[in-house]
Amino acid sequence: MYLTIVIFILIISVYNYCLFQYGNKIDSNKVFDMGHYYLFDHTYMKEIINIIPLLMMLLFIINSTSNELYSSIKLSFGYLIPIFIIRMITTFVTILPTTTECTEWKYKYSILGHCYDKVFSGHLATVIVLTYVFSKYNPENRLFYILLSCLEGIFLISTKSHYTIDIILAILITLSFIKMNIKVIL
């Protein structure tokens, strides 16, 4: 047990030292994001982040019965309501700098999000919930849904719609809600 504690403290010490060294090499007046730095820049493809969830829904509608469709909508919103309540709290208590130019309000921001709703990604949370729910009814398409979820996460970062931390938190929070079965009964 003592060896485990010592190793844990050593790992934290090395991590903090490396973070300090790395942090001193970047401009501390800007938010540094590894995903933005290392991934290709796809800011010209911003609409892809809305197309992937629509593609998932279309695929499911084509491959499901009306009972499966009704049940999946109910289950999806059951998970999404508490997830989005937590998301509204996190985006309001910590407002990160916008990743793109944002000067005027547009109606589509009401549904699809806007420049300052960063912590954590609602797009990815939705896609993960859809992957989970749709895989229950169409297990043969599970791998395809998982692939689309991964692509959504990558495109959310590479289009600079979200920071990498938003994607990591979306994955952790959404999967935790699913695993703990935290949902609203509709």
N, C-alpha and C positions, 0 to 999 in steps of 0.2 A: 504494500500500500504506500509506504513512504517513497519508494522508488517512482511510483506513478505520479505522486505529488511533485517530486523533484523534477521529473521529466516535463510535467505540465508547466511548471514555473519556468524552466529553461526554454520551452517552446514559446511561451508568452514573451520572455525577455528577448529572444532572437527576433520574434515578430515585431515587437515594438522598436527595436534597434533598426531593422530593415525599413520599417514604415517611416521612421525619423529620417534615415538617409535618403529614401526615395522622395519623401515630402519636401526635403530641402532642395531638390533638383527641379521642382515644378513651380509655376507661378501661383503663390498662395492666395492671390486676389481673385482667382477664378476657380470654379469647381473643376477639378480634374476627374475625368471618367475614363477608365481603362478601355471600356467597350467603344466609346467614341474615338479613342486614340488608335486602337488596334484594328477595329473592323473597317471594312470599306465604307465609304460615305455614300449612302443611298438617300440623301435628303430629297432628291428629285422624284423619288418613288413613294412619297408619303401616303398615298391612298392604298397601298398594299396592306397596311395595317387594318384597314376596314374591310378589304376584300377577303382576307383569310377567314374571319369569323362568318361572313356571309356564305362563303364556299362550303364551310363545314355544315352550316344550317341547311343549305340547299341539298347537299349530299345526303344528309339525314332525312330530310323531307321526302326525297325520291325513294329512299330505301326503307321507309317505315310505314306501319299501318296508322290509322287515325287514333287508335287507342294508345299506341306507343308514342305518337306525337304529343297527344294531350298529357300523358304521364311524364314525358321528358320535359315539357314546358313547365309543368308544375314543379318537378324536382329541381330543374335548373334555377328557377326563380326562388325556390326555397333556400338554396345555397347562396345565390347571389345577393339577396336582400341583406342578410347580416354581414356578408363580406363588404358590400358597398357602404354599409353604415360605418364599419371600421375604417374603410378607405376615406370616407368624408371627414372623419375625425383626423386621420393622419395628414391628409392634404391641407387641412385648415390650420393645424398646430405647427406644421413645418412647411413653409412655402419656399421651395427651392427656386433658384433663378431659372428663367425659361431657357430652353435649349435652342429655340428659334425666335425669329422676330415676331413679336406679338403686340400689335398696336390698337386693333379695334375688335369689338365683340361681334361674333357672327352667330346666327341662330343654331347652326350645326354644332357649336360648342356645347349646347344644352344637353345633347345626347352623346356625342362622340368624344367629349372632353375638350380641354382647352390648354393653354400654354403653361398654366401654373399647377395643374393637378398631377403632380409627379409621384409622390410617395403613396402608394404603390400603383402599378399599372392595372387599370380596370380592364383594358383590352385583354391582357394576358390572363387575368383572373377569370374573365368570362370564357376565354378559349379553354382554359384548364377545366373549368366546370363543365363546359360542353363536351370536352373529350371524355371526362368521367361518365357523364350521363349518357351520351350517345353510345359509348362503348358497352354500357349495360344492355342496350337494346340491339346494337349491331356489333357484336364482338369481332366479326370478320373484318371490320374496318378500323379496329383499334389502333393498329400500327400507323395507318394513314392519319388518323386524328392526332396521334402523338407527334408524328412528323410535322403536321401543320402547326401544332402548339410550339414546337421548337423553332420553326421558321418565324412564327409570330414574335417570339421573344427576341430572336436575332434581328428581325426587321424593326422592331420597336427601338432597339438600340442604334442600329446602323442608319435609320432615318432621322435619328436624334429626336425622336418623339419622347423618349424616356432615357433616364440615366440607368446604368447597369444595376445600381442598388434597387431601383424600382422593380426591376425584373426579378431579382433574387428574392425580394420581399413578397412580391406577388406569388411566386412559386411556393415559398414557405408558408405564407398565411393561408392561401387557398387550399393547399394540400393538407394543412393542419385542420382547417374547417371540415374538409371532406372526411379525413381520418377520424376526427372526433364527432362526426355527424352533427355539426352545428348548423341547423337550418330552421327556417320558418315552416311550419306546417300549413300548407295552403289547401 
